[in-house]
Structures are given as structure tokens and as C-alpha cells.
């Protein structure tokens, strides 16, 4: 492109032009080149025809050096304008002082001195992009940067990992604290629930056992919880024989294995019993006349019970028993004199008071004592106190209780054995120690019969029995009370009634009365009452309607007008 054009030949004198490019219409663009004189130089293999070409810039002064990048020559003449292919205008410089300017391929000014630019004419070359200028702000002259020119990179902080670890640690510790609180609350709730259940169970047990204040006794709760007929009871009849004064005292020892309740049922000697032959007698007479076996069957008949055995306890054996177990404590209700005392001024053997300690001798004296004017029931109740105190002191171990029974040397009546009696007494002793034991008196009317109250409170609730009703074809039951003043009249009337087909019940003896009476309660029994009067030789006017003892159909009172020979 740097072709030189000799304008002198074209009539322009000595001016020379150099083609530098073409304009936008395709026309050539020239620039003027100043002519220069070149001195004669010897031939140098590195120069060509007057042009001092030195590819390594080793030559001396030259008229002109070729600079492919337009860097200028080595002469002293002013440098002609050269073509700047990048259009920067900074590649033409003038040398000073005869020194050549250092070569800078990018057209930058050397550091050895300032060089003036050579006047030049630069033609505009179309389709050539000029240098891109940076936008400058109008106020401060700074670069105007826009947001889309930057890529924001978030550099990690050197403490970021530590902060994350601390946050994790704090979060974990908070969670552990909350979990610990939840577990603590759960344990507290569980403990409260356990305590509430334990308290409820304890209160329920106390309520069931009847030991909770303000509620009824345990036996009432237990007996009503299970029907009386479905409860299982073990019953033994006990006869205490007074070997010195005579007489007997009878009680039923009851072990209710269903309700875990023990009871001593005291039977008055006046209790009317019926024999196998249909005759009626009292409990006391039955023990003396019929013995233990016959009396046991008669009690079962009257009370509707099922007695498993009979325990005969004579007073000497009771004394040995109390001494063997180490005395007993009883709340005595009377002063009991010493039966062996020779004078009346002697101190009582048993004093009245709370928790009196009784030895074997004093226990027997208290159990058999009946004061002047007292009914037999008063003595019977003292006997019951002694027996309950003995059970509280007796061992609850079956083998130990059996050993105690065997040590006494008593004669045990079959079918009861010493082992059976020992196990039975041990169970009662356990109930007595736990407070599940009581003593009840069987109420008996003056004629020895049972009242409705007795049937409800003792016979049904405690013993679980009922009075057995006679069969349709059974003999009419006749109760006879002797008020004639003649003792033998009772036996004579008994023989006559039994021969007449009636059932005899001994109603005992009473104060003398002038006339005899035959009483019936039900209108249906009027004819039977009339037949009884006829059998006994009494007039028809002696028959009337009135109250009859519970177990009899007809009641007879033998007065002084009764004549056995006429019957």
C-alpha cells in the first residue's frame, strides 16, 4: 500500500505522494512525501541501492532506513509522515541530536527524549473502526460504570464457618434443653398418675375392707357384694363345759372364706331344737341328753347350716390354752370374785376395766361368770370375749396352731381331727389379728324360738342359712310350755303328743297359771289346734287365735287344770 507516486513526472514538480488507501467511493488517497538527499555511502551487504537497510539496525548514519512500522529514518532531516495502520497518530516521531529513536512496535514514545510529531495528512479509511472511548461522567470525569458491566461475587467470610457451627451448637443445645424439659414433664406426669392410682387403690381397699372413716363395716360391704347363698363358710360348733359348776356354753365359729370374715355366733341355751322323733327340746338339754353328734344335727335343722365338726372344750383345757399362748387382754365388764376365796372380803380375781390381762384361771372365771339376777346371755357374751381374745393371741401358722392343739391333749371328736382344728383356728386367728372378726349373739325369744330379726341379722347374713320348712305331710309342730307347777307334766304331754302324731317342742317352764291354753296363729291351723286340745284332754274352749312361736304351728300352755290321766 505504501507505493510511491512520482508527481514530478506528471507536471507537479518535485513533489512526491504516497498511496495510503482509498476513500469510501473507491478513490485512492495519497499523502505528500518531502524529498530528501541521500549521501554517498559505501556498499554494504546489508543495504540496498542507497537505502540503508539494516535489519538489525547496526549501520551508521543512513540517508533513510526502512521501518515497516513507520518508525522514521536515521537522518537529520525531518521525518515524513508515515502510515499508521491503527490510526492512532502516535507512530511518527522526529529524532534529535543525531540519535535514532528506540524501536517501539506499539508506537509508544521512547524514554530518551521528546520528539515532535511530523505534520501529516491522514485520509479517512471507510469501514475502519476507530478506538473505543470509555464513557466519562460529566461532573467528575470518572468512568461511568453500569450495573450490567459487573459480576458480583460473594466472597466467603473467614468467620462464616465458625458462625454456622456456633448457630448449630446453640440450636442443638436449645433442642436438648427442650427435650430434657419434655422428658422431665413426662416423668412428673407419670409419677403423679402412679401416685394417684396408688392412692385410689388404697382408698378403694379401705372402702372395700370397711376401714374407711364414715362408711359401714367391712362385713356389710362383703356380704352385700356377693349373694349369701353363694358364699362359702366353714363352721365348727364349740361347747364349753364347766366341770366345776356344771352347765355348758355353746358358740358357732364361722370362717367365711368368700368375704374373709370371721365370726363367733353365740347360741343361748334356751334355743329350741327339734329331735329326729319330732320332739322339741332346748340346746342345753340337747347337749346333756343327745351329746355332741345329736346336738349338731339339731342345730343344722333349726338354723339351716352345715356344721363340719364339734370342738368340746372343758374349762381345764381353756385354762391351759390361755396359759400356753401367754395370757390374753380383755375389756372386762364386771368384777369377778375368786371362786376359791374363803372370805367375802378377798379382792376380785378379775377387775372391771379396759385391757385387763387375764391368766388361764382368771380367763375361765370371767368366761363362766353369771352375776346375780343376770340372764344367761350376759355370761355367754363374756365367753365370746374370751374366745376372741384367745384367737388374737393364737399363732396364724397352721402347723404352730396344730402343735398348740396337740399340746393341750384334748380328745377331738370325729370327724374333726387335731390337724383340721389347728388349721381352722389359724385362719380365724389371722382374721382376728387383722380386725376382720366379730362376735354376734343369736336373739332367741323367751320360748326359745327364733324371731324374724334373728333370721335376717344372723341366720341369713352370718350363717347363710334359712329355717327349713317342714314337708306337707310332716307332723304338726306343737310347742309346750309347762305352767302347771308339776315338772313331770312336760314329759307326759310329750309322750301323748308324739303318740297322737304331732311333733313336740319343749317350750320350757314358766310361772304357774290356772288354766291351760291352746293357741293357733293361722286360721288354717284352727282344726289342728282343736285336735291338739282333744289329744291333751283339754276342753274345746281352751282353743283360741293368738301369737305362736316361730317354729311351731300350735302353742300349748299347761296350766294347773291339766290332768295327764285324762289325756
C-alpha positions in Angstrom: 0.0 0.0 0.0 3.0 2.3 0.5 3.6 2.7 -3.2 5.2 5.9 -4.0 3.9 8.1 -6.8 6.2 10.5 -8.6 4.1 13.5 -9.3 7.0 15.4 -11.0 6.6 13.3 -14.0 3.1 14.4 -14.1 3.9 18.0 -14.1 3.8 18.7 -10.4 7.5 19.5 -9.9 9.5 17.6 -7.4 6.7 16.7 -5.0 6.1 13.0 -4.3 3.0 11.4 -3.0 2.5 8.1 -1.4 -0.7 6.0 -1.7 -2.1 5.4 1.7 -5.6 4.0 1.0 -8.9 4.5 -0.6 -11.9 6.6 0.4 -15.4 5.4 0.7 -16.0 5.8 -3.0 -13.0 3.7 -4.0 -10.8 6.6 -4.9 -7.1 6.4 -4.0 -5.9 8.6 -1.1 -2.3 10.0 -1.2 -0.1 11.8 1.2 2.8 14.1 0.4 6.3 12.9 1.0 9.1 15.5 1.2 12.1 14.8 -1.0 15.5 14.2 0.8 19.0 14.0 -0.2 21.0 10.9 0.4 24.8 11.0 0.8 27.0 8.6 -0.9 27.7 5.5 1.2 29.9 2.6 0.5 28.3 -0.5 -0.4 27.2 -2.6 2.5 26.0 -6.0 2.1 23.2 -5.2 4.4 22.0 -2.1 2.4 20.3 -1.9 -1.0 21.0 0.8 -3.6 21.4 3.9 -1.4 18.8 2.8 1.1 20.5 1.9 4.3 18.6 -1.2 5.1 19.9 -2.8 8.2 17.6 -5.4 9.6 19.5 -5.4 12.9 20.0 -1.6 13.0 23.8 -2.0 13.1 24.8 0.5 10.4 26.0 4.1 10.8 24.3 7.2 9.5 22.0 6.4 6.7 20.1 8.6 4.4 16.9 6.6 5.1 16.0 3.4 6.9 13.0 1.3 6.1 10.8 1.0 9.0 8.0 -1.5 8.3 6.0 0.0 11.2 6.7 3.6 10.2 9.2 4.3 13.0 11.2 7.0 10.9 14.7 7.2 9.5 18.2 7.9 10.9 19.0 11.1 9.1 18.8 14.6 10.4 16.1 15.6 8.1 12.6 15.8 9.4 10.7 12.5 9.3 8.0 12.4 6.7 4.6 11.3 7.7 4.2 7.6 7.7 1.2 5.3 7.5 -0.3 4.3 10.8 -2.3 1.2 10.2 -4.1 1.6 13.6 -4.9 5.2 13.1 -3.5 6.2 16.4 -1.4 9.1 15.1 1.4 8.4 17.6 3.8 6.5 15.4 5.5 9.4 13.6 8.3 11.0 15.7 11.3 13.2 14.9 14.9 12.3 16.0 17.0 14.8 17.8 20.7 15.1 18.3 21.6 12.6 15.6 20.4 9.6 17.6 18.0 7.2 16.4 14.8 6.7 18.5 14.3 3.3 20.2 12.0 1.0 18.4 8.6 0.6 19.9 6.4 -1.8 17.9 3.3 -0.4 19.5 4.2 3.2 18.6 4.9 4.4 22.1 7.3 7.3 22.7 10.8 6.3 23.8 12.0 7.4 27.2 15.2 9.1 25.9 13.6 12.3 24.9 10.6 14.1 23.5 10.1 14.0 19.8 7.8 16.4 17.9 5.2 14.9 15.7 5.6 15.3 12.0 2.9 17.0 10.1 0.9 14.5 8.2 -2.3 14.1 6.4 -4.2 11.1 7.2 -7.0 10.1 5.0 -10.2 8.6 6.4 -10.4 5.0 5.6 -14.1 3.9 5.5 -15.3 0.8 7.4 -12.4 1.0 9.8 -13.5 1.2 13.4 -11.8 3.8 15.5 -10.6 3.4 19.0 -13.3 2.8 21.6 -13.5 5.6 24.1 -14.5 4.9 27.7 -17.7 6.8 28.9 -16.8 9.6 31.2 -19.0 11.3 33.7 -19.8 14.9 33.1 -19.2 16.1 36.7 -16.1 14.3 38.0 -14.6 12.9 34.8 -14.7 9.4 36.3 -15.7 6.2 34.4 -19.4 5.7 34.3 -19.9 2.0 35.2 -23.3 0.4 34.8 -24.7 -2.5 36.8 -24.7 -5.0 33.9 -20.9 -4.5 33.5 -20.1 -6.2 36.8 -20.4 -9.7 38.1 -20.8 -9.6 41.9 -19.1 -12.5 43.6 -19.9 -13.1 47.3 -16.6 -13.9 48.9 -16.9 -16.2 51.9 -16.1 -14.6 55.2 -13.3 -16.3 57.1 -15.6 -16.4 60.2 -18.6 -17.8 58.4 -17.9 -21.5 59.2 -17.4 -20.6 62.9 -20.7 -18.7 62.9 -22.5 -21.6 61.3 -21.0 -24.0 63.9 -22.0 -21.7 66.7 -25.5 -21.5 65.4 -25.8 -25.2 65.1 -24.4 -25.7 68.6 -26.8 -23.2 70.0 -29.7 -24.7 68.2 -28.8 -28.2 69.3 -28.3 -27.1 72.9 -31.7 -25.4 72.8 -33.3 -28.5 71.4 -31.7 -30.7 74.0 -32.9 -28.4 76.8 -36.5 -28.5 75.4 -36.2 -32.3 75.1 -35.0 -32.5 78.7 -37.9 -30.3 79.8 -40.4 -32.5 77.9 -38.9 -35.7 79.5 -39.0 -34.1 82.9 -42.6 -33.1 82.5 -43.4 -36.6 81.2 -41.8 -38.1 84.3 -43.6 -35.8 86.6 -46.9 -36.6 84.9 -46.2 -40.3 85.1 -45.3 -40.0 88.8 -48.5 -38.1 89.5 -50.5 -40.7 87.7 -48.8 -43.6 89.6 -49.4 -41.8 92.9 -53.0 -41.1 92.0 -53.6 -44.7 91.1 -51.9 -45.9 94.3 -53.9 -43.6 96.4 -57.1 -44.6 94.6 -56.2 -48.3 95.1 -55.5 -47.7 98.8 -58.8 -45.8 99.3 -60.6 -48.5 97.3 -59.2 -51.2 99.5 -60.0 -49.3 102.7 -63.5 -48.8 101.4 -63.9 -52.5 100.5 -62.5 -53.6 103.8 -64.8 -51.1 105.7 -61.9 -49.4 107.3 -62.5 -46.0 105.7 -63.9 -43.5 108.2 -67.6 -42.7 107.7 -68.5 -45.9 105.9 -70.1 -49.0 107.1 -68.2 -52.0 108.3 -66.4 -54.5 106.0 -68.8 -57.4 106.7 -71.8 -55.3 105.4 -69.9 -54.5 102.2 -68.7 -58.0 101.6 -72.0 -59.8 102.4 -73.9 -57.5 100.0 -71.3 -57.7 97.3 -71.9 -61.5 96.9 -75.2 -63.3 97.5 -75.2 -65.0 100.8 -76.1 -68.3 99.3 -73.1 -68.2 97.0 -70.6 -67.6 99.9 -68.5 -70.4 101.3 -68.4 -70.9 105.1 -66.6 -73.3 107.3 -68.4 -73.8 110.6 -67.5 -75.6 113.8 -69.7 -75.8 116.9 -67.8 -75.2 120.3 -69.2 -76.4 123.6 -67.5 -75.1 126.8 -68.2 -77.5 129.7 -67.9 -76.1 133.2 -66.6 -79.1 135.0 -67.0 -77.4 138.5 -70.4 -75.8 138.4 -71.9 -77.7 135.6 -73.6 -76.4 132.6 -72.5 -75.6 129.1 -71.9 -72.6 126.8 -72.3 -73.1 123.1 -71.0 -71.0 120.1 -70.5 -71.4 116.4 -67.1 -70.4 115.0 -67.6 -69.3 111.4 -65.0 -68.7 108.7 -66.4 -67.0 105.7 -63.7 -67.8 103.1 -65.5 -65.7 100.4 -65.6 -62.4 102.3 -62.6 -63.2 104.5 -64.7 -62.5 107.6 -64.6 -64.4 110.9 -67.5 -64.5 113.4 -68.3 -66.1 116.7 -72.1 -66.7 116.9 -73.3 -67.2 120.5 -76.2 -69.6 120.9 -78.3 -69.2 124.0 -79.1 -72.4 126.0 -82.8 -71.6 125.6 -82.7 -72.2 121.8 -85.4 -74.6 120.9 -84.3 -77.6 118.9 -86.2 -80.4 117.2 -85.2 -84.1 117.5 -85.4 -86.8 115.0 -88.6 -88.1 116.5 -90.3 -84.8 116.1 -89.9 -83.8 119.7 -88.6 -80.3 120.7 -86.0 -79.6 123.3 -83.6 -76.8 124.3 -80.0 -76.5 123.3 -78.8 -77.1 126.9 -80.9 -80.2 127.3 -79.7 -81.5 123.9 -76.1 -81.2 124.8 -76.7 -83.1 128.0 -79.1 -85.7 126.6 -78.2 -86.2 123.0 -74.5 -85.5 123.1 -72.4 -83.6 120.5 -73.5 -85.5 117.4 -77.2 -85.2 118.1 -77.0 -81.6 119.0 -75.0 -80.7 115.8 -77.7 -82.2 113.6 -80.5 -80.4 115.5 -78.7 -77.1 115.1 -78.4 -77.7 111.4 -82.1 -78.4 111.3 -83.1 -75.3 113.1 -80.6 -72.8 111.5 -80.3 -74.4 108.1 -76.5 -74.6 108.5 -73.9 -77.3 107.7 -71.5 -77.8 110.6 -68.3 -79.6 109.8 -67.3 -80.7 113.3 -67.7 -80.3 117.1 -65.0 -78.9 119.5 -65.6 -79.9 123.1 -63.5 -77.6 125.3 -63.7 -78.3 129.0 -62.8 -75.4 131.4 -59.4 -77.0 132.4 -58.4 -77.1 128.8 -59.4 -73.5 128.3 -57.2 -72.6 131.3 -54.2 -74.5 129.8 -54.8 -72.9 126.4 -54.7 -69.3 127.8 -51.6 -70.1 129.8 -49.9 -71.8 126.8 -50.3 -68.8 124.5 -49.2 -66.3 127.2 -52.3 -64.8 128.7 -54.9 -62.6 127.0 -56.2 -59.0 127.2 -59.9 -58.4 127.6 -62.1 -55.3 128.2 -63.9 -56.7 131.2 -67.4 -55.5 132.1 -67.7 -56.9 135.7 -65.6 -57.7 138.8 -65.3 -61.4 139.1 -64.7 -62.9 142.6 -62.2 -65.6 143.1 -64.3 -68.9 143.3 -61.7 -70.4 145.7 -61.7 -67.4 148.1 -62.7 -68.3 151.6 -63.9 -64.9 152.7 -66.0 -62.3 151.0 -63.5 -59.5 151.6 -61.0 -61.0 149.3 -60.0 -58.9 146.2 -61.7 -59.9 143.0 -59.9 -62.3 140.7 -60.9 -60.2 137.7 -61.3 -56.5 137.8 -63.6 -54.5 135.6 -61.7 -52.3 133.2 -60.1 -51.8 129.8 -57.4 -54.2 128.5 -57.3 -56.4 131.6 -54.6 -59.1 131.4 -56.1 -62.5 132.2 -54.3 -65.6 133.0 -55.8 -69.0 132.4 -57.5 -69.2 135.7 -59.0 -65.7 135.5 -60.0 -66.3 131.9 -62.0 -69.3 132.9 -63.6 -67.4 135.8 -64.6 -64.5 133.6 -65.9 -66.7 130.8 -68.2 -68.7 133.1 -69.3 -65.8 135.4 -73.0 -65.0 135.6 -73.9 -62.4 138.2 -76.9 -62.4 140.5 -80.0 -61.6 138.5 -78.2 -61.7 135.1 -79.6 -63.6 132.2 -77.6 -66.4 130.7 -76.8 -64.2 127.7 -74.6 -62.0 129.9 -72.4 -65.0 130.7 -72.5 -66.1 127.1 -71.1 -62.7 125.9 -68.2 -62.9 128.4 -67.4 -66.3 126.9 -67.4 -64.8 123.5 -64.9 -62.0 124.6 -62.5 -64.6 125.9 -62.6 -66.7 122.8 -61.9 -63.7 120.5 -59.0 -62.7 122.7 -57.6 -66.2 122.5 -57.8 -66.1 118.7 -56.0 -62.7 118.6 -53.2 -64.2 120.6 -53.0 -67.6 118.9 -50.5 -68.1 116.1 -51.7 -67.7 112.5 -49.4 -70.6 111.3 -51.4 -73.7 110.7 -48.6 -76.0 111.9 -48.0 -73.9 115.0 -51.7 -73.9 115.9 -51.9 -77.6 115.3 -49.0 -78.1 117.7 -50.8 -76.0 120.3 -53.9 -78.1 120.0 -51.9 -81.3 120.3 -50.1 -80.0 123.3 -53.4 -79.5 125.2 -54.1 -83.2 125.0 -57.8 -82.8 124.3 -60.0 -85.6 122.9 -61.1 -84.4 119.5 -64.5 -85.9 118.4 -64.7 -87.3 114.9 -64.9 -86.3 112.1 -62.8 -83.4 113.3 -59.0 -84.0 113.7 -56.4 -82.1 115.6 -54.8 -81.0 112.3 -58.1 -79.8 110.9 -58.9 -77.9 114.1 -55.4 -76.4 114.1 -55.7 -75.1 110.5 -59.2 -73.8 111.2 -58.1 -71.9 114.3 -55.0 -70.5 112.5 -57.3 -69.0 109.8 -59.5 -67.4 112.4 -56.5 -66.1 114.3 -55.3 -64.3 111.1 -58.7 -62.7 110.7 -58.8 -61.7 114.3 -55.4 -60.0 114.1 -56.4 -58.1 111.0 -59.6 -56.8 112.6 -61.9 -58.9 110.4 -63.5 -60.7 113.2 -66.6 -60.0 115.3 -68.9 -61.7 117.8 -72.7 -61.9 117.4 -75.4 -63.1 119.8 -78.3 -65.1 118.3 -81.5 -63.5 119.5 -84.0 -66.0 120.9 -87.4 -65.4 122.3 -88.5 -66.5 125.8 -89.9 -69.7 124.4 -86.6 -70.5 122.7 -87.8 -69.8 119.2 -86.2 -67.5 116.6 -87.7 -64.2 115.7 -87.7 -62.6 112.2 -85.0 -60.3 113.3 -82.7 -63.2 114.2 -83.3 -64.9 110.9 -82.3 -61.7 109.0 -79.4 -60.5 111.0 -77.6 -63.7 112.0 -79.1 -66.8 110.4 -79.2 -65.4 106.9 -76.4 -62.8 106.9 -73.8 -64.5 109.0 -74.6 -68.2 108.8 -76.1 -68.0 105.3 -78.9 -70.4 106.4 -82.7 -70.4 106.5 -85.1 -72.2 108.7 -86.1 -75.4 107.0 -89.8 -75.6 106.2 -91.4 -78.9 107.0 -92.9 -81.0 104.3 -96.6 -81.0 103.5 -97.1 -84.4 105.1 -94.9 -83.5 108.1 -96.4 -83.6 111.6 -97.8 -80.5 113.1 -95.3 -78.9 115.4 -96.6 -78.3 118.9 -94.7 -76.2 121.4 -95.5 -77.0 125.0 -94.7 -74.7 128.0 -95.3 -76.2 131.4 -97.1 -73.7 133.8 -98.8 -76.3 135.9 -96.2 -76.3 138.7 -95.6 -80.1 138.1 -92.3 -80.8 136.5 -93.2 -84.2 135.1 -96.2 -82.9 133.2 -93.9 -81.8 130.4 -92.7 -85.4 129.7 -96.2 -86.8 130.0 -97.5 -84.2 127.4 -94.6 -85.1 125.1 -95.5 -88.8 125.1 -99.1 -88.1 124.4 -98.5 -85.7 121.5 -95.9 -87.9 119.9 -98.3 -90.9 120.1 -101.0 -88.7 118.5 -98.8 -88.0 115.5 -97.7 -84.5 116.5 -94.2 -83.0 116.7 -93.2 -82.0 120.2 -91.2 -78.9 121.0 -90.1 -78.2 124.6 -91.0 -74.6 125.4 -89.6 -74.7 128.9 -91.3 -73.9 132.2 -92.9 -70.7 133.5 -94.9 -69.3 136.3 -97.9 -71.2 137.3 -101.2 -70.4 135.6 -104.7 -71.6 136.5 -106.0 -72.6 133.1 -104.4 -74.2 130.1 -104.4 -72.6 126.6 -104.1 -73.9 123.0 -103.3 -71.1 120.5 -103.0 -71.1 116.7 -101.9 -68.1 114.5 -103.3 -69.1 111.1 -106.9 -69.8 110.5 -106.0 -72.9 108.5 -104.5 -74.3 111.7 -107.7 -74.0 113.8 -108.7 -77.6 113.3 -105.2 -78.8 114.2 -105.3 -76.7 117.4 -108.7 -78.3 118.3 -107.3 -81.7 117.7 -104.2 -80.9 119.9 -106.6 -79.8 122.8 -108.6 -83.0 122.4 -105.4 -85.1 122.5 -104.2 -83.5 125.7 -107.7 -83.8 127.3 -108.3 -80.1 127.4 -111.8 -78.6 126.7 -112.6 -77.0 123.3 -112.9 -73.6 125.0 -109.2 -73.6 125.6 -108.5 -73.1 121.9 -108.1 -69.5 120.7 -106.3 -67.5 118.0 -103.2 -65.6 119.0 -99.4 -65.5 118.8 -97.5 -68.6 118.2 -93.7 -69.2 118.4 -91.9 -69.0 115.2 -91.1 -72.7 114.6 -94.4 -74.1 115.9 -97.8 -74.4 114.3 -99.6 -74.6 117.7 -98.6 -73.4 121.1 -99.7 -75.0 124.3 -99.6 -73.7 127.9 -100.1 -76.4 130.5 -102.0 -74.8 133.5 -102.9 -76.1 136.9 -106.1 -77.6 135.4 -104.1 -80.0 133.2 -104.7 -83.6 134.3 -102.3 -86.0 132.5 -104.5 -89.1 133.4 -107.4 -87.8 131.2 -105.2 -87.5 128.1 
